[in-house]
Amino acid sequence: MRYNVKIADKIIGDGHPCFIIAEIGINHNGSVALAKKMIDEAVEAGCDAVKFQKRTVTKVYTPEELDVYRPNYYGSTNRDLKMGLELSYEDYCTIDAYCKEKKIMWFASCWDIDSVDFIEQFNVPCHKVASAMLTDDEFLLKLKSLGKPILLSTGMSTMEEIRHAVNLLGEENLVIYHCTSTYPSSHNEINLRVIETFRKEFKCPIGYSGHEKGLLPSILSVELGANSVERHITTDRTLWGSDQAASLEPEGLRRMVRDIREVHKVLGDGIKVVYESEIPVKNKLRKSSKNEAVV
């Protein structure tokens, strides 16, 4: 038996529409106005959810890491950069209200336990585990204790590490995402058939979190059995930021969602039939035969 996972009014699993996540992440560059534009982009494309990233900067990075000289959009140190990319409580209140107005769910990838508590103030419907957090047992157990669906990315992880995380979390309220943690990912390292490997081993829904340029791998992932697809989005790939180059602009996102929604329709049920629309063409073009079956 393969489990389904319910998130708000959506179901992730076989036989249900692909659950599409527009990953805003840190592409908002600390601007709520820019975040709103990307929320609009996701709504207009037909996505099911938008996702952010949340860090407690002083918990995730050491003082030495934060003090490193790193000229950037916000100042001259790594601290300036990391703090500049974080949204405040008031910012998230605005985002929460805006998503409710636009009727799209939102949640976040948290990078530390304090960030989980922060995001929980907004009663998000689920939590996403970033690939970097897959081996943090304390963090995973914190999420499990909340009793909400967990979406687990598996980039830069071995099968042994993934199995350990899944054993810790259980499969009944879990979605596992195949992922390659390179921005952008080259086609020869995407390895979409891992989706089939995951489907054979795990009973939970399997998704795909893509960091490639273009649309093809994300669309093909659904044919291979992905029940959910996540892609980074942006308003403009030339904007400042490390994730922009691996993100989809509005037209690309719209085309991806459109094509993903058509995959199951195009694949069909595998039963060979003569369609009603073919009969006039058949009568016009095919020569009669004594051996031809009656339609």
Buried (B, 14 or more C-beta within 10 A) or exposed (E): EBBBBBBEEBBBBEEBBBBBBBBBBBBBBBEBEBBBBBBBBBBEBBBBBBBBBBBBBBEBBEEEBBEEEBEBEBEEBBBBBBBBBBBEEEBBBBBBEBBEEBEBBBBBBBBBBBBBEBBEEBEBBBBBBBBBBBBBEEBBEBBBEEEBBBBBBBBBBEEEEBEBBBEEBEBEBBBBBBBBBBBBBEEEEBEBEBBEEBBEEBEBBBBBBBBBBEBBBBBBBBBBBBBBBBBBBBBEBEBEBEBBBBBBBBEBBBBBBEBBBEBBEEEEEEEEEEEEEEEEEEEEEEEEEEEEEEE
